[in-house]
Amino acid sequence: MNTEFKLQIMDGIPAELPSTKPFDITINHAPKRKDILNKEEKKLAIRNALRYFDKKHHAVLSKEFAMELKEYGRIYMYRFRPDYKIHARPIHEYPHQSKQAAAIMLMLQNNLDYAVAQHPHELITYGGNGSVFQNWAQYLLTMKYLSEMTDEQTLAMYSGHPMGLFPSHKDAPRVVITNGMMIPNYSKPDDWEKFNALGVTQFGQMTAGSFMYIGPQGIVHGTTITVMNAARKISKSEEDRKGKLFVTCGLGGMSGAQPKAGKISGLVSVVAEINPKAVKTRHSQAWVDEVFEDLPALLKRINKAQAEKEAISLAYQGNIVDLWEFLLKENVKVDIGTDQTSLHNPWAGGYYPAGLTFDESNVLMATDPDRFKKEVQKTLLRHANAVNTMAGKGMYFFDYGNAFLLEASRAGADIVNADGTFKFKSYVQDILGPMCFDYGFGPFRWVCSSCDPNDLATTDKLALHVLEEMYKTAPDEIKQQLTDNILWIKDAMQNNLVVGSQARILYADSEARVKIAEAFNQAIKSGELSAPVILGRDHHDVSGTDSPYRETSNIYDGSSFTADMAVQNFVGDGFRGATWISLHNGGGVGWGEVINGGFGMVLDGTADSDRRLKSMLFWDVNNGIARRSWARNEEAMFAIKREMQRTPELKVTIPNMVDDDLLQDLF
Ligand SMILES: NC(=O)c1ccc[n+]([C@@H]2O[C@H](COP(=O)([O-])OP(=O)(O)OC[C@H]3O[C@@H](n4cnc5c(N)ncnc54)[C@H](O)[C@@H]3O)[C@@H](O)[C@H]2O)c1
């Protein structure tokens, strides 16, 4: 079986056509995309797709691809989806010349695992559009290249398309990925529709297109930190927080972590979700405790849970707007509110209008996109009005970086202050920015390439030891962050968070990331860990992402609309020893709204790994702290000065603060 798997990988695109595959209705599929191409452009899309195949197959495939374009709005090349199970396998099971390349195959396959990916057959990992590849030919060809490459080659990947292997050297990245890098003027949402339909670009989201998605765990941790600190904002006392009501929306790829985070934070949470399949998934994983379709029955349960101060997660299967309006009508006090619909992708399945079923919406968005857009905007207006009213009654509401405030304002909602800022803060402005990113704390992660849970347990133990040691001498400013993460890693195994690869996430700063990585590398060398460990992080981090309405929304010097930090990060990681690097347009808040990047790094217990990890991880965090410090963020100024004391070779330009009185009468 494994030999057959290896042979199929090495075969790449098969010489003979595999048989066609029936459309599998038992799994989640991407919605039908907009019919945006004109006749000539459609021909170009077919011509582009046929580039991957021998001429003798063109007559058959041209018709098939034309049908896919018509039916689904994209050419996925479904027929070429391999028959073997796609999931993270132990590293030695991949055919390879380079261990680093084998690790990349493991990560890539994890992103397409049915248990992990949102629309696996459309090669979409999360967020509605977050593509690993545009089509199955790209997948097959990439796996073949990875199986052949040596440590003296680099694979260049253009939006899912493997351009080829180019000679490089052992310290170069094995793969360089760019996704959706457009000429800036061609970065409107419809440009994505058009150029993606043509097969020349893709929306890589963040960790999807960089093979670094590790399933919902990645987001559970960040969401827990956010929800827990949101709860600390309404009350400092843990006892008092019990029974407080948290209302939000979305049980999808990332949003599905909300009920789990709410529960860990001790709250009564209610999450609305319109897609019955998404509700079922989270309920079957026990991340949602109980599901309600009937609002009065739900209210009864909320009342009981609040009275008994239960930590519980309830789902409302229906539209979020119906939930908010019902809670208002019933005069229910909501303590904390947010929203995690995919409003970075409002017109293609990210947000569902009220008054229509899930299926009706999916038909409407493809058949009458203009009417669909109007319905979304009407709903958004009601949504924002309800949130406004609830906030007026004392609810703490934060934008969850999903472009809710942005799209609601574009729909005409009354949520903009006279100075152009939003009435509500984003979770980065209020919580993650000042508490985590500015100090360098961000979503560091690792994957055990043995796929052995015992290795994961060992890494947890090593990481815990590092954090506990650091805590002993840590300044007060970062003690809370360390404490939260010590608790997290202690409970991680029993919280059963693994879906897919044996992965762990932890919010760590530069010092912790380097020390944890050093400990892993040493343990691989000594044999305490049985195989290499792959390091990475979410792009949603200190330095990786320039996104004015999210990761860099707490940058106030005007530079939040620039993308130098993310680009510098990508390049700097590349020459400091990352095993692969990626740079994306889009992701999180949407196409054209963000530039983000990430990396993967394979530790194999060698001195080379030790050298690379020190150099790259240090830069990967401190680049962002330096930029945040230059933007006059006090926490970042503190962190970078502290780092300069620890590391004499680091010399960062520190801003001089200006006395505001001086500026009063200038203009
Ligand atoms: N979790 C995080 O830490 C985090 C951080 C930053 C941003 N985000 C943002 O959160 C958003 C959600 O991400 P995701 O991966 O979960 O996306 P997703 O598309 O997988 O999930 C969103 C869910 O919302 C549901 N939905 C949409 N409109 C609805 C409505 N009106 N009523 C009820 N349900 C509705 C959809 O059916 C879907 O299941 C994205 O925009 C993402 O960028 C998340």
Ligand as a Chemical Component Dictionary entry (heavy atoms), coordinates in Angstrom:
data_LIG
# 
_chem_comp.id                   LIG 
_chem_comp.type                 NON-POLYMER 
_chem_comp.pdbx_formal_charge   0 
_chem_comp.three_letter_code    LIG 
# 
loop_
_chem_comp_atom.comp_id 
_chem_comp_atom.atom_id 
_chem_comp_atom.alt_atom_id 
_chem_comp_atom.type_symbol 
_chem_comp_atom.charge 
_chem_comp_atom.model_Cartn_x 
_chem_comp_atom.model_Cartn_y 
_chem_comp_atom.model_Cartn_z 
_chem_comp_atom.pdbx_ordinal 
LIG N1  N1  N 0  -10.508 32.914 14.870 1  
LIG C1  C1  C 0  -9.634  33.854 14.733 2  
LIG O1  O1  O 0  -8.695  33.963 15.507 3  
LIG C2  C2  C 0  -9.756  34.844 13.686 4  
LIG C3  C3  C 0  -8.875  35.879 13.721 5  
LIG C4  C4  C 0  -9.005  36.859 12.825 6  
LIG C5  C5  C 0  -10.006 36.817 11.906 7  
LIG N2  N2  N 1  -10.855 35.777 11.829 8  
LIG C6  C6  C 0  -11.871 35.846 10.795 9  
LIG O2  O2  O 0  -13.059 35.166 11.150 10 
LIG C7  C7  C 0  -13.758 34.853 9.952  11 
LIG C8  C8  C 0  -14.262 33.444 10.009 12 
LIG O3  O3  O 0  -13.253 32.510 9.671  13 
LIG P1  P1  P 0  -13.615 30.985 9.408  14 
LIG O4  O4  O 0  -12.375 30.295 8.999  15 
LIG O5  O5  O -1 -14.355 30.449 10.547 16 
LIG O6  O6  O 0  -14.581 31.115 8.157  17 
LIG P2  P2  P 0  -15.694 30.097 7.707  18 
LIG O7  O7  O 0  -16.207 30.634 6.421  19 
LIG O8  O8  O 0  -15.190 28.727 7.785  20 
LIG O9  O9  O 0  -16.821 30.247 8.840  21 
LIG C9  C9  C 0  -17.744 31.296 8.920  22 
LIG C10 C10 C 0  -19.080 30.658 9.247  23 
LIG O10 O10 O 0  -20.056 31.670 9.392  24 
LIG C11 C11 C 0  -21.287 31.148 8.928  25 
LIG N3  N3  N 0  -22.173 32.264 8.591  26 
LIG C12 C12 C 0  -21.964 33.216 7.657  27 
LIG N4  N4  N 0  -22.956 34.118 7.669  28 
LIG C13 C13 C 0  -23.798 33.727 8.646  29 
LIG C14 C14 C 0  -24.992 34.269 9.155  30 
LIG N5  N5  N 0  -25.498 35.420 8.679  31 
LIG N6  N6  N 0  -25.607 33.634 10.171 32 
LIG C15 C15 C 0  -25.113 32.469 10.677 33 
LIG N7  N7  N 0  -23.966 31.903 10.221 34 
LIG C16 C16 C 0  -23.313 32.536 9.218  35 
LIG C17 C17 C 0  -20.902 30.335 7.714  36 
LIG O11 O11 O 0  -21.873 29.362 7.401  37 
LIG C18 C18 C 0  -19.565 29.738 8.137  38 
LIG O12 O12 O 0  -19.685 28.432 8.642  39 
LIG C19 C19 C 0  -12.805 35.138 8.805  40 
LIG O13 O13 O 0  -13.119 36.362 8.199  41 
LIG C20 C20 C 0  -11.487 35.195 9.500  42 
LIG O14 O14 O 0  -10.545 35.945 8.791  43 
LIG C21 C21 C 0  -10.740 34.785 12.706 44 
# 
loop_
_chem_comp_bond.comp_id 
_chem_comp_bond.atom_id_1 
_chem_comp_bond.atom_id_2 
_chem_comp_bond.value_order 
_chem_comp_bond.pdbx_ordinal 
LIG N1  C1  SING 1  
LIG C1  O1  DOUB 2  
LIG C1  C2  SING 3  
LIG C2  C3  SING 4  
LIG C2  C21 DOUB 5  
LIG C3  C4  DOUB 6  
LIG C4  C5  SING 7  
LIG C5  N2  DOUB 8  
LIG N2  C6  SING 9  
LIG N2  C21 SING 10 
LIG C6  O2  SING 11 
LIG C6  C20 SING 12 
LIG O2  C7  SING 13 
LIG C7  C8  SING 14 
LIG C7  C19 SING 15 
LIG C8  O3  SING 16 
LIG O3  P1  SING 17 
LIG P1  O4  DOUB 18 
LIG P1  O5  SING 19 
LIG P1  O6  SING 20 
LIG O6  P2  SING 21 
LIG P2  O7  DOUB 22 
LIG P2  O8  SING 23 
LIG P2  O9  SING 24 
LIG O9  C9  SING 25 
LIG C9  C10 SING 26 
LIG C10 O10 SING 27 
LIG C10 C18 SING 28 
LIG O10 C11 SING 29 
LIG C11 N3  SING 30 
LIG C11 C17 SING 31 
LIG N3  C12 SING 32 
LIG N3  C16 SING 33 
LIG C12 N4  DOUB 34 
LIG N4  C13 SING 35 
LIG C13 C14 SING 36 
LIG C13 C16 DOUB 37 
LIG C14 N5  SING 38 
LIG C14 N6  DOUB 39 
LIG N6  C15 SING 40 
LIG C15 N7  DOUB 41 
LIG N7  C16 SING 42 
LIG C17 O11 SING 43 
LIG C17 C18 SING 44 
LIG C18 O12 SING 45 
LIG C19 O13 SING 46 
LIG C19 C20 SING 47 
LIG C20 O14 SING 48 
# 
